[in-house]
Amino acid sequence: MLGIDEEKSADEYECVEIYMPKRLKYQSKLYGFLRAKVHQRLADIVFDGFSIYEVDGVFRGEVTWEERTLVIRILFPRSAVAPLVSVKARISDLGQEIAETVAPDEEEIWICHYPQSVAKCRRTPVGKKVNA
């Protein structure tokens, strides 16, 4: 049975989605970049996790692009001490780093940022009651 962790039921996170073209040449480098960020606990942006999915769409740039797009969703803990300006600057730096190191051939990548609360559900130990 799963129950919400009573000690830490809702954590505040910054949620960032990065949109970039799905290209085979980016896959390995992108995954390695993101995995490294999860393990770098002293970096400017500390990831608690990420997910990658793909969507089909049309995007307007120098030309109209009709292509499959990767959406990389990143969750990182919100700092009680970091002002919003600092968060926006760190997200911009992250986008620039991805654009320069993972997808340098692309015209642009897009970033969406929005805060959210995440409830963590954990398996209840055998013999312990879950609050209803």
C-alpha positions as CSV (number, residue, x, y, z in Angstrom):
1,M,0.0,0.0,0.0
2,L,1.3,3.5,-0.8
3,G,0.8,6.5,1.5
4,I,1.8,10.1,1.5
5,D,5.0,10.6,3.6
6,E,3.7,12.5,6.6
7,E,7.0,14.1,7.5
8,K,7.5,15.6,4.0
9,S,4.2,15.4,2.2
10,A,4.6,18.3,-0.3
11,D,7.9,19.7,-1.5
12,E,8.2,22.9,-3.5
13,Y,10.0,22.5,-6.8
14,E,10.9,24.6,-9.8
15,C,9.8,22.7,-12.9
16,V,11.5,23.5,-16.1
17,E,10.6,22.1,-19.5
18,I,13.2,22.4,-22.3
19,Y,12.0,21.9,-25.9
20,M,14.5,20.9,-28.5
21,P,14.4,18.9,-31.8
22,K,14.7,15.2,-31.4
23,R,17.9,14.2,-33.2
24,L,19.8,11.0,-32.8
25,K,23.1,12.8,-32.5
26,Y,21.9,14.6,-29.3
27,Q,20.5,11.6,-27.5
28,S,23.6,10.2,-25.8
29,K,25.1,13.5,-24.9
30,L,21.8,14.8,-23.6
31,Y,21.2,11.8,-21.4
32,G,24.8,12.0,-20.1
33,F,24.5,15.7,-19.4
34,L,21.3,15.3,-17.4
35,R,22.5,12.2,-15.4
36,A,25.6,14.2,-14.4
37,K,23.5,17.1,-13.2
38,V,21.4,14.7,-11.0
39,H,24.6,13.5,-9.3
40,Q,26.3,17.0,-9.0
41,R,24.8,17.9,-5.6
42,L,27.0,21.1,-5.3
43,A,26.1,22.7,-8.7
44,D,24.2,25.9,-9.1
45,I,21.1,23.9,-10.1
46,V,20.6,20.6,-8.3
47,F,18.3,18.3,-10.1
48,D,16.1,15.9,-8.1
49,G,15.1,14.2,-11.3
50,F,14.2,14.5,-15.0
51,S,12.0,12.9,-17.6
52,I,12.2,13.0,-21.3
53,Y,9.2,12.5,-23.7
54,E,8.5,13.5,-27.2
55,V,5.8,15.4,-29.0
56,D,5.0,16.3,-32.6
57,G,4.5,19.9,-33.4
58,V,5.1,22.9,-35.6
59,F,7.3,25.7,-34.4
60,R,8.1,29.0,-36.1
61,G,11.7,30.2,-36.3
62,E,13.7,31.4,-39.2
63,V,11.6,28.8,-41.1
64,T,8.6,26.8,-39.9
65,W,9.7,23.6,-38.3
66,E,7.4,20.5,-38.4
67,E,9.2,17.9,-36.4
68,R,9.3,15.6,-33.4
69,T,10.5,17.5,-30.4
70,L,12.0,16.3,-27.1
71,V,10.5,17.7,-24.0
72,I,12.9,17.4,-21.0
73,R,11.1,18.0,-17.7
74,I,13.5,18.8,-14.9
75,L,12.5,19.2,-11.2
76,F,14.8,20.9,-8.8
77,P,14.1,21.9,-5.2
78,R,13.1,25.5,-4.6
79,S,15.4,27.3,-2.3
80,A,13.9,29.4,0.4
81,V,16.9,31.8,0.2
82,A,17.2,32.2,-3.6
83,P,15.2,35.1,-5.0
84,L,13.2,34.6,-8.1
85,V,15.7,36.6,-10.2
86,S,18.4,34.2,-9.2
87,V,16.2,31.2,-10.1
88,K,15.5,32.7,-13.5
89,A,19.2,33.4,-14.1
90,R,20.1,29.8,-13.2
91,I,17.5,28.5,-15.6
92,S,18.7,30.7,-18.3
93,D,22.3,29.5,-17.7
94,L,21.1,25.9,-17.8
95,G,19.3,26.5,-21.2
96,Q,22.4,28.2,-22.6
97,E,24.6,25.3,-21.4
98,I,22.4,22.8,-23.1
99,A,22.2,24.9,-26.3
100,E,26.0,25.2,-26.4
101,T,27.1,21.7,-25.3
102,V,24.3,19.3,-26.3
103,A,22.6,21.0,-29.3
104,P,25.1,23.6,-30.8
105,D,23.7,23.2,-34.3
106,E,20.2,24.2,-33.5
107,E,18.7,27.6,-34.2
108,E,17.2,27.8,-30.7
109,I,15.8,25.7,-27.9
110,W,12.8,26.8,-25.8
111,I,12.4,26.8,-22.0
112,C,9.2,26.9,-19.9
113,H,9.4,27.4,-16.2
114,Y,6.7,27.1,-13.6
115,P,6.8,26.3,-9.9
116,Q,4.8,23.4,-8.5
117,S,4.2,21.3,-5.4
118,V,5.0,17.6,-5.6
119,A,3.5,15.1,-3.1
120,K,5.8,12.1,-2.5
121,C,4.1,8.8,-2.0
122,R,6.0,6.0,-0.3
123,R,5.2,2.4,0.4
124,T,3.8,2.0,3.9
125,P,5.8,-0.5,6.1
126,V,4.0,-3.7,6.8
127,G,1.9,-3.4,10.0
128,K,1.7,0.4,9.9
129,K,-1.7,2.1,9.3
130,V,-2.1,4.7,6.6
131,N,-3.9,7.9,7.6
132,A,-7.2,8.2,5.7
